[in-house]
């Protein structure tokens, strides 16, 4: 593989606006036009999937897409308050990795978390109810978009502080190592959080103690609004793990099959007792950082080109049709089913009561810590 060189193109910004970011997410082709650089290496495993697996990936990604679109609508109507970070465009990341997980594995993420909740099996009604601040939500209406939890699904948030969930994820993995089981923890964070110092303190501890944790860098190229090329000196963020002896790789995050294959590899590494692994999954968000972000740091043409050429859901849709695993009518039926589920979740949330005033003083201090999580 040729040596990777990070160069700064002359047209990297004009008045603070990044222009000309590369769209191709091929792993053998490295483009450096302006906003960000893409993957330089991928797993050598050739991804394979059955018809049933492809349909499941399609359904799961479509559920996230439609749910997030509805959440955006409700936010615009004033039914969702506070911050709201949509996962539209990044669906293949969490769907691919959840396909590699087993019962009892844990996951923890940042504030762009709705997709992770749905992918691990949390009820869309409970998620939507929490988004709208209702008592039937997963955090009783007190957590909102960024702070939901489900011990039944081993989902530990939803955290609003950039990078703060990373050491917590290592802590979950430490608990599993201490208990002597073979569980693995997915710890998600973004390319922006990757520049936080606590991330590298956590890398060091995870490597020292050989913790069964997969650090998942969801590199959507822009963090909160600054391209990776302008904010980060290293071309491949996963390579920073080399300083701690942590192996890793970059993955095409717009291809759910590639993500699944990389997840299988990382899981095998961790379950064998070999310590942590880093997956830098190069993806792309179609919406702004949050609902309040107009995303003026990139052009509409750039986003549209990515949608047309690299959309993860369309990729699986084409595989289903070209492989004659499903017909257009079959996929329309799935879409209708998903829309009905999402609309039902929205109506459930609207009809649910707000939390009682007394709830202000509950769920602050636990009576007893669990001994065998």
C-alpha positions in Angstrom: 0.0 0.0 0.0 1.4 3.4 -0.9 2.5 5.7 1.9 -0.4 7.9 3.1 0.4 11.6 3.0 -1.9 14.3 4.4 -1.8 17.4 2.2 -3.8 20.6 2.5 -5.3 21.7 -0.8 -5.3 25.3 -1.7 -9.1 25.4 -1.8 -9.7 23.9 1.6 -11.7 26.8 2.9 -13.2 30.2 2.0 -14.5 32.4 4.8 -14.6 29.4 7.1 -16.5 27.2 4.7 -15.0 23.9 3.6 -15.4 23.1 0.0 -14.7 20.2 -2.3 -14.6 17.3 0.1 -14.1 13.9 -1.5 -17.2 11.8 -2.0 -15.8 8.4 -3.0 -15.6 6.1 0.0 -13.5 3.4 -1.7 -10.8 2.1 0.5 -8.2 1.6 -2.1 -8.6 5.1 -3.5 -7.6 8.0 -1.2 -9.0 11.4 -2.2 -7.8 14.6 -0.6 -9.7 17.4 -2.2 -10.7 19.6 0.7 -12.9 18.6 3.6 -11.8 15.2 4.7 -9.9 12.1 3.7 -11.5 8.7 3.4 -10.5 5.2 4.3 -7.1 3.8 3.4 -7.4 0.2 4.5 -10.2 -2.3 5.1 -10.6 -5.9 6.2 -9.5 -8.5 3.7 -12.7 -10.5 4.5 -15.1 -10.5 1.6 -18.5 -9.7 3.0 -21.3 -12.2 2.3 -24.9 -12.1 3.3 -28.0 -14.3 2.8 -31.3 -13.0 1.5 -32.7 -12.9 5.0 -29.7 -11.0 6.3 -30.0 -8.4 3.5 -33.7 -8.0 4.3 -33.0 -7.5 8.0 -30.3 -4.9 7.3 -32.6 -3.1 4.9 -35.5 -3.1 7.4 -33.3 -2.0 10.3 -31.7 0.8 8.4 -35.0 2.0 7.0 -36.5 2.0 10.5 -33.8 4.3 11.7 -34.1 6.6 8.6 -37.9 6.9 8.9 -37.8 7.3 12.6 -35.3 10.1 12.4 -37.2 11.8 9.6 -40.3 11.8 11.9 -38.2 13.1 14.8 -37.1 16.0 12.7 -40.8 16.7 11.9 -41.8 16.6 15.5 -38.9 18.9 16.4 -40.0 21.4 13.8 -43.5 21.3 15.4 -42.2 22.1 18.8 -43.0 18.6 20.2 -39.3 17.8 20.8 -37.3 20.3 22.8 -33.6 20.8 23.6 -31.0 19.3 21.3 -31.8 16.7 18.7 -29.0 15.1 16.7 -30.2 12.9 13.8 -28.5 9.8 12.5 -29.7 10.1 8.9 -26.9 8.8 6.6 -25.0 6.8 9.2 -27.4 3.9 9.6 -25.1 1.3 8.2 -22.6 1.8 11.0 -24.8 0.7 13.9 -26.8 -1.9 12.0 -23.7 -3.6 10.7 -22.1 -3.7 14.2 -25.3 -4.9 15.9 -25.4 -7.8 13.4 -22.0 -8.8 14.8 -23.1 -8.6 18.5 -24.3 -11.4 20.7 -26.7 -11.5 23.6 -25.3 -9.7 26.6 -22.9 -7.5 24.7 -23.0 -3.8 25.7 -23.1 -0.5 23.9 -22.6 3.1 24.9 -22.6 6.1 22.7 -22.7 9.9 22.5 -25.7 12.2 21.8 -26.4 11.1 18.2 -28.0 8.0 19.7 -31.5 7.3 18.4 -30.2 4.9 15.8 -28.2 2.9 18.3 -31.3 2.4 20.5 -33.4 1.2 17.6 -30.7 -1.1 16.3 -30.3 -2.9 19.6 -34.0 -3.6 19.8 -35.4 -0.8 22.0 -39.1 0.0 21.3 -39.6 2.9 18.9 -42.5 4.0 21.0 -40.5 4.3 24.2 -37.7 6.2 22.3 -40.1 8.6 20.7 -41.9 9.1 24.0 -38.6 10.1 25.6 -37.8 12.5 22.8 -41.0 14.3 23.5 -40.5 14.3 27.2 -43.3 11.9 28.2 -43.6 9.6 31.2 -43.7 6.5 29.0 -40.3 7.2 27.6 -37.2 5.1 28.5 -36.0 7.7 31.0 -39.5 8.6 32.2 -39.4 11.8 30.1 -36.5 13.2 32.1 -33.6 12.4 29.8 -34.7 13.5 26.3 -32.8 12.9 23.1 -29.4 12.5 24.6 -30.0 10.6 27.8 -31.7 7.3 27.4 -30.9 3.9 28.9 -32.1 0.3 28.8 -30.5 -2.3 31.0 -32.6 -4.9 29.3 -31.0 -4.2 26.0 -27.6 -3.4 27.5 -27.7 0.2 26.2 -25.9 2.6 28.6 -26.6 6.0 26.9 -26.8 8.5 25.3 -24.2 11.0 26.8 -24.2 14.7 26.2 -20.5 15.5 27.0 -18.2 15.0 24.0 -15.9 12.0 24.7 -17.1 11.4 28.2 -18.7 8.1 27.4 -15.4 6.6 26.2 -14.0 5.9 29.7 -17.4 4.7 30.8 -17.4 2.2 28.0 -14.0 0.9 29.1 -15.5 0.6 32.6 -18.3 -1.6 31.3 -15.7 -3.8 29.6 -13.7 -3.9 32.8 -16.8 -5.2 34.7 -17.1 -8.0 32.1 -13.5 -8.9 32.4 -13.8 -8.9 36.2 -16.8 -11.1 36.1 -15.0 -13.5 33.7 -17.6 -13.6 31.0 -16.9 -13.2 27.3 -19.0 -10.1 26.7 -17.8 -7.2 24.6 -18.6 -3.5 24.7 -19.1 -1.2 21.8 -17.9 2.3 22.7 -19.0 4.8 20.0 -17.7 8.3 19.5 -17.1 10.7 16.6 -14.1 12.1 14.8 -14.5 15.3 16.8 -14.4 13.5 20.2 -11.3 11.6 18.9 -9.2 14.7 19.8 -10.2 14.6 23.4 -7.5 13.7 25.9 -9.7 11.4 27.9 -10.0 9.1 24.9 -6.2 8.4 25.0 -6.2 7.9 28.7 -8.8 5.3 28.1 -6.9 3.7 25.3 -3.9 3.3 27.7 -5.9 1.7 30.4 -7.8 -0.6 28.0 -4.6 -1.8 26.5 -2.9 -2.3 29.9 -5.8 -4.3 31.2 -6.6 -6.0 27.9 -10.3 -5.0 28.1 -12.8 -6.5 25.7 -13.9 -3.2 24.2 -14.3 -2.1 20.6 -13.7 1.6 20.2 -15.9 2.7 17.3 -15.0 6.0 15.7 -18.0 7.2 13.7 -16.1 9.5 11.4 -18.8 11.5 9.6 -16.0 13.9 8.3 -17.3 17.1 9.9 -17.5 16.6 13.7 -19.7 19.5 14.9 -19.0 21.5 11.7 -15.3 21.5 11.0 -13.9 19.1 8.4 -11.4 16.5 9.5 -8.8 17.9 7.1 -8.9 21.2 9.0 -9.1 19.9 12.5 -7.1 16.7 12.6 -3.4 16.2 11.7 -3.5 12.5 11.2 -5.0 11.0 8.1 -6.4 7.8 9.8 -7.6 8.3 13.3 -7.6 4.5 14.1 -3.8 4.5 13.6 -3.4 6.4 16.8 -4.1 3.2 18.7 -0.7 2.0 17.5 0.9 4.0 20.2 -0.8 1.8 22.8 -0.5 -1.4 20.9 -4.2 -1.4 20.0 -4.9 -2.8 16.5 -7.6 -1.3 14.3 -8.7 -0.5 10.8 -10.7 1.9 8.7 -14.0 0.7 7.3 -16.4 1.9 4.6 -19.3 3.0 6.7 -21.7 3.4 3.8 -21.6 -0.3 3.2 -23.4 -2.3 5.9 -21.7 -5.6 4.7 -18.3 -4.2 5.1 -19.2 -2.9 8.6 -20.6 -6.3 9.6 -17.4 -8.1 8.4 -15.2 -5.7 10.3 -17.4 -6.1 13.4 -17.0 -9.8 13.2 -13.3 -9.5 13.1 -13.1 -7.1 16.0 -15.5 -9.2 18.1 -13.4 -12.3 17.5 -10.3 -10.4 18.6 -11.9 -9.2 21.8 -13.7 -12.5 22.8 -10.3 -14.3 22.4 -8.9 -12.1 25.3 -6.7 -10.1 23.1 -7.7 -6.7 24.4 -9.3 -3.7 22.7 -9.8 -3.0 19.0 -10.4 0.2 17.1 -12.8 0.5 14.1 -12.8 3.9 12.4 -15.9 3.8 10.3 -15.9 6.4 7.6 -19.5 7.6 7.2 -21.4 10.7 6.3 -24.4 12.6 7.9 -26.9 14.1 5.6 -28.3 16.6 8.1 -26.5 19.2 10.2 -24.8 18.4 13.4 -28.0 19.0 15.2 -31.4 20.4 14.2 -30.1 23.9 14.8 -27.2 23.5 12.5 -27.7 25.0 8.9 -24.5 23.1 7.8 -23.1 26.0 5.7 -19.7 24.5 5.9 -20.5 22.2 2.9 -22.5 22.6 -0.3 -25.9 21.1 -1.1 -24.3 19.5 -4.1 -21.9 17.6 -2.0 -24.6 16.2 0.2 -26.8 15.3 -2.8 -23.9 13.6 -4.6 -23.3 11.4 -1.5 -27.0 10.5 -1.3 -27.1 9.6 -5.0 -23.9 7.6 -5.1 -23.2 6.2 -1.7 -26.5 5.8 0.3 -26.2 2.7 2.4 -29.9 1.9 2.2 -30.1 2.2 -1.5 -27.0 -0.1 -1.7 -28.8 -2.9 0.0 -32.0 -2.2 -1.9 -30.1 -2.7 -5.1 -28.6 -5.9 -3.8 -32.0 -7.3 -3.0 -33.4 -6.4 -6.4 -30.5 -7.4 -8.5 -30.1 -10.7 -6.6 -33.9 -11.3 -7.0 -34.2 -11.7 -3.2 -37.1 -9.2 -3.2 -39.4 -7.4 -5.6 -40.3 -3.8 -5.8 -43.6 -4.7 -4.2 -41.9 -6.5 -1.4 -39.8 -3.5 -0.6 -42.8 -1.1 -0.8 -44.5 -3.4 1.7 -41.6 -3.1 4.1 -41.5 0.6 3.7 -45.2 0.9 4.5 -44.8 -1.4 7.5 -41.9 0.8 8.8 -43.9 4.0 8.2 -46.8 2.5 10.1 -44.5 1.6 13.0 -43.0 5.1 13.1 -46.3 6.9 12.8 -47.6 4.7 15.6 -44.7 5.6 17.8 -45.3 9.3 17.2 -49.0 9.0 18.1 -48.1 7.0 21.2 -45.7 9.7 22.3 -48.3 12.5 21.6 -50.9 10.7 23.7 -48.6 9.8 26.6 -48.7 12.0 29.7 -45.9 14.3 30.8 -44.0 13.1 34.0 -45.5 14.1 37.3 -43.9 16.9 39.2 -42.8 14.4 41.9 -40.5 12.8 39.4 -38.1 15.7 39.8 -36.8 14.0 43.0 -36.6 10.4 41.8 -33.8 8.4 40.1 -31.1 10.6 41.6 -29.4 8.2 44.0 -29.7 4.4 43.8 -30.5 2.4 47.0 -28.1 -0.4 46.2 -25.5 -1.1 43.5 -26.1 -4.3 41.4 -23.5 -6.9 42.1 -23.9 -9.2 39.1 -24.7 -7.1 36.1 
